[in-house]
Amino acid sequence: MNRPRFLPDNFTLAMIATVVAASLFPCYGQGAVIFNNVTHVAVSLLFFLHGAKLSREAVIAGVTHWRLHLLVLLCTFALFPLLGLLLKPVLTPLVTPDLYLGILFLCMLPSTVQSSIAFTAAARGNVPAAICSASASNLFGIFITPVLVGLLTSAQMQGGSPLESAGQIALQLLLPFIAGQVARRWIGAWVEKHKPLTRMVDQGSILLVVYTAFSEAVGQGLWHQVSWATLAGLMLINVLLLGLVMGISAQAARRLGFNREDRIAIVFCGSKKSLASGVPMAKVLFAGGALGAVVLPLMLFHQLQLMVCAVLAQRYAKE
C-alpha cells in the first residue's frame, strides 16, 4: 500500500511514540539506571562506528575546520544569550520571573553532543566537524556557562567539578571514537558495507535519549508544576528561540560560504542545548525552590529540539 502523504516518516512516528511512552510509563529507580546505562552503551557504540567509518583525513579536516567551530560557539554562547536578553519584554508577560530566569539559563548552556552528531549523521552532514564542535562546546561550557550566569543573573556561584565533567565526556564520546579509529584498519571495510547498521544505531540512540530524558522530566513532576497556559507560553517561547537560532545560523553559514555538509553541522550543533549538562549545572548554580522553575524550560526545550531536528534531518537526507 502507498503511504498516505499526511503521515510523517517512520522515525518521526517512533519519536512521537517514544514521548508518549515516556509520559505514560516513565522509568524510575533501577529501571532508570538500566535505561541510562543502555543509552550510554548505544551512544558509545555510535561513536565507535563513526570512528571506524571515518578516514583519518576526514577527522583531521574536521579538527582543523576552525571557522565552522567558531560559528557554532558564537551561536551557542553569544547568539542564544543575546536573544534571551533582547526578548525579555516579550517573554516576561508569558512566564513568571523564575521561569524567565530558567529561559535565560537555557540560553547560556552548551550544545548537546550525542544528538547533535546523530542528527548531523542522519542528515548526511559533516560528521567529523560536528563531533569536534559539539565536544568543544561541552568542554568550553563547563567554564563559560558559570561565568555567563554570574554576569547576567544574580545567582550565587557555589563551585563545581569541571575536571570530572570533562572526564565523563571524554570517556563516553571521545574514547570510543578513538577506539573506532584504531580499529578502522580491521573493521572499516565491514562497516562501510553495512551502512544500515550505523543508521540503526543513529536512530536507536536518539530514541533512547528521548525516552530517558523525558522520563526524567516526568519523574520531576513536569505535568504538575505549571498550568496549561504557562506550559503553552513556555512552548511558544522555546519555539521562538529555536526557530530564530536555526534561521540565523543557517543564513550566517550560507552567507559565509560554507558548503551543504558544513551548514548542516552548524545548524544542528549551534541550535542545541544540553539537558545532561544543564541539570547538574543548575543544581550547583541555583538553590532553593527556584531550581524546578529554572530547569523546566530546559526540559521542554530539550524535547522540542529533538522532535524538530528529527523532522529536519529526514528532510535534509531526502534532498
C-alpha positions in Angstrom: 0.0 0.0 0.0 1.2 3.5 -0.7 1.9 5.6 2.3 -0.6 8.4 2.9 1.0 11.8 2.3 -0.2 13.3 5.5 1.7 10.7 7.6 5.3 11.6 8.7 8.1 9.1 8.2 8.6 6.1 10.4 11.3 7.7 12.5 9.2 10.7 13.4 6.3 8.4 14.3 8.7 6.4 16.5 9.8 9.7 18.2 6.2 10.6 19.0 5.5 7.1 20.3 8.6 7.3 22.5 7.5 10.6 24.0 4.0 9.2 24.7 5.5 6.0 26.2 7.8 8.1 28.5 4.8 10.1 29.6 2.6 7.1 30.4 5.3 4.7 31.5 8.4 6.7 32.7 11.3 4.7 34.1 12.1 5.1 37.7 14.7 3.8 40.2 16.5 0.7 39.0 14.7 0.9 35.6 16.1 4.4 35.0 19.6 3.2 35.9 19.3 0.4 33.4 17.9 2.6 30.6 20.7 5.2 31.3 23.3 2.5 31.0 21.8 1.2 27.8 21.7 4.7 26.4 25.4 5.2 27.3 26.3 2.0 25.6 24.3 2.9 22.5 25.9 6.4 22.3 29.4 4.9 22.8 28.7 2.3 20.0 27.6 5.2 17.8 30.9 7.0 18.2 32.8 3.8 17.8 31.1 3.1 14.5 31.7 6.7 13.3 35.3 6.4 14.3 35.7 3.1 12.3 33.9 4.6 9.3 35.6 7.9 9.0 39.0 8.2 7.4 41.9 9.8 9.2 42.0 12.5 6.6 38.3 13.4 7.3 39.0 13.6 11.1 41.9 15.9 10.6 39.8 18.1 8.3 37.1 18.2 11.0 39.6 19.3 13.7 41.1 22.0 11.6 37.8 23.5 10.4 38.2 26.4 12.8 35.7 28.7 11.0 32.9 26.3 11.5 33.7 25.7 15.1 33.9 29.4 15.8 30.5 30.0 14.3 29.0 27.1 16.3 30.4 28.5 19.5 29.2 32.0 18.7 25.7 30.7 18.1 25.8 28.7 21.4 27.3 31.2 23.8 26.7 34.6 22.2 23.6 34.5 20.0 21.4 32.5 22.4 22.1 34.7 25.4 21.7 37.8 23.3 18.3 36.7 22.2 17.3 35.8 25.7 18.1 39.3 26.9 16.7 41.2 23.9 13.4 39.2 24.0 12.8 39.9 27.7 10.0 42.4 27.1 8.2 39.8 25.0 8.9 36.8 27.3 8.2 38.2 30.8 4.4 38.7 30.2 4.1 35.0 29.3 6.0 33.5 32.3 7.0 34.1 35.9 10.3 35.7 36.9 11.7 32.3 38.0 10.7 30.8 34.6 12.3 33.6 32.7 15.5 33.0 34.8 15.2 29.4 33.6 14.9 30.6 30.0 18.0 32.8 30.4 19.9 29.9 31.9 18.9 27.7 29.0 20.4 30.2 26.6 23.8 30.0 28.4 24.2 26.2 28.2 26.5 24.3 25.9 25.2 22.2 22.9 24.3 18.6 23.2 26.9 16.1 21.9 25.2 12.8 21.0 22.0 14.1 19.5 23.9 16.9 17.5 26.2 14.3 16.0 23.5 11.7 15.4 21.2 14.2 13.6 24.1 15.5 11.6 24.9 12.0 10.5 21.3 11.2 9.7 21.1 14.4 7.6 24.4 13.4 5.8 26.3 16.4 7.1 29.9 16.9 8.1 30.1 14.4 11.0 33.8 14.9 11.9 33.2 18.7 12.2 30.1 18.0 14.3 32.0 15.7 16.6 34.6 18.4 17.2 32.2 21.3 17.6 29.8 19.5 19.9 32.5 18.1 22.1 34.3 21.5 22.2 31.0 23.2 23.1 30.5 20.9 26.1 34.1 21.2 27.3 34.1 25.0 27.0 30.6 25.2 28.5 31.9 23.8 31.8 33.7 27.1 32.3 31.8 29.5 30.1 28.3 28.8 31.4 29.0 29.6 35.1 30.8 32.8 34.0 27.7 33.9 31.9 25.3 33.0 34.8 27.4 35.1 37.1 27.4 38.1 34.7 23.8 38.0 33.5 21.9 36.8 36.6 22.1 37.3 40.4 22.7 33.6 41.1 25.2 32.7 43.8 28.1 30.7 42.4 28.6 27.6 44.5 31.5 25.9 42.7 31.6 22.6 40.7 33.8 19.9 39.3 34.8 20.8 35.7 37.5 18.2 35.5 35.1 15.4 36.4 32.6 16.6 33.8 35.3 16.8 31.1 36.5 13.3 32.0 32.9 11.9 31.7 32.6 13.5 28.2 35.9 12.1 27.1 35.1 8.6 28.5 31.7 8.3 26.8 32.4 10.1 23.5 36.0 10.7 22.6 37.4 7.4 23.8 35.0 5.2 21.8 35.7 7.4 18.7 39.4 7.0 19.1 38.9 3.2 19.6 37.0 3.1 16.4 39.8 5.0 14.6 42.3 2.4 15.9 40.0 -0.5 14.8 39.3 1.0 11.4 42.1 -0.9 9.7 40.4 -4.2 10.7 36.7 -3.4 10.6 36.5 -0.2 8.4 35.6 -2.1 5.2 32.9 -4.2 7.0 31.3 -1.0 8.5 31.2 0.6 5.0 29.4 -2.5 3.6 26.8 -2.4 6.5 25.7 1.3 6.5 22.2 0.4 7.6 23.8 -0.7 10.9 25.2 2.7 11.5 21.8 4.3 10.6 20.0 1.9 13.0 22.4 2.9 15.8 22.0 6.6 15.0 18.2 6.5 15.2 18.2 4.0 18.1 20.5 6.2 20.2 18.2 9.2 19.6 15.1 7.3 20.7 16.9 6.1 23.9 18.0 9.7 24.7 14.4 10.9 24.2 12.9 8.3 26.4 15.4 8.6 29.3 15.4 12.5 29.2 11.6 12.7 29.0 11.2 10.1 31.7 13.4 12.2 34.0 11.3 15.3 33.2 8.0 13.4 34.0 9.6 12.0 37.2 10.4 15.5 38.3 6.7 16.4 38.1 6.7 18.0 34.7 2.9 17.9 34.4 2.2 19.1 37.9 4.5 22.2 38.2 2.7 24.6 35.8 -0.7 25.3 34.4 -1.6 24.5 30.8 -1.5 28.2 30.0 2.0 28.6 31.4 3.1 25.5 29.6 1.8 26.8 26.4 3.6 30.1 26.9 6.9 28.2 27.6 6.5 26.1 24.5 5.8 29.2 22.4 9.0 30.8 23.8 11.0 27.7 23.0 9.7 27.5 19.5 10.6 31.2 19.0 14.1 30.7 20.3 14.8 27.5 18.4 13.4 29.0 15.2 15.4 32.2 15.4 18.7 30.4 16.1 18.2 27.9 13.4 17.2 30.5 10.9 20.1 32.9 11.8 22.7 30.1 11.9 21.6 28.7 8.6 21.7 32.2 6.9 25.0 33.0 8.5 26.5 29.7 7.3 25.2 30.3 3.8 26.5 33.9 3.6 29.9 32.9 4.9 30.3 30.4 2.1 30.0 27.1 3.9 29.1 24.0 1.8 25.9 22.0 2.4 27.6 19.4 4.7 29.1 22.2 6.9 25.8 24.1 7.0 24.0 21.0 8.3 26.6 20.6 11.1 26.4 24.3 12.0 22.6 24.3 12.2 22.4 21.1 14.3 25.3 21.9 16.6 24.6 25.6 17.0 20.9 25.2 17.9 21.0 22.6 20.6 21.1 22.8 24.4 22.3 20.1 26.7 19.9 18.7 29.3 22.6 16.3 30.6 24.9 19.2 31.3 22.2 21.7 32.2 20.6 19.9 35.1 23.8 19.3 37.1 24.9 22.9 36.5 21.5 24.2 37.7 21.8 22.2 40.9 25.2 23.9 41.5 24.3 27.4 40.4 20.8 27.8 41.8 19.4 26.8 45.2 16.1 26.6 46.9 12.6 26.4 45.3 13.6 28.2 42.2 15.5 25.1 40.9 12.4 23.4 39.5 11.3 26.5 37.6 14.8 27.1 36.3 15.1 23.6 34.9 11.6 23.3 33.4 12.2 25.5 30.3 15.3 23.4 29.5 13.4 20.1 29.8 10.8 21.4 27.4 13.3 22.8 25.0 15.2 19.6 25.0 12.2 17.6 23.9 11.3 20.3 21.3 14.7 20.4 19.7 14.8 16.6 19.3 11.4 16.5 17.6 12.1 19.4 15.3 15.6 18.2 14.4 14.4 14.7 13.7 12.0 16.0 11.1 14.6 18.4 9.7 17.3 15.7 9.5 14.9 13.5 7.5 14.3 16.3 5.0 18.0 17.0 4.6 18.6 13.3 4.0 16.0 13.2 1.2 17.4 16.2 -0.7 
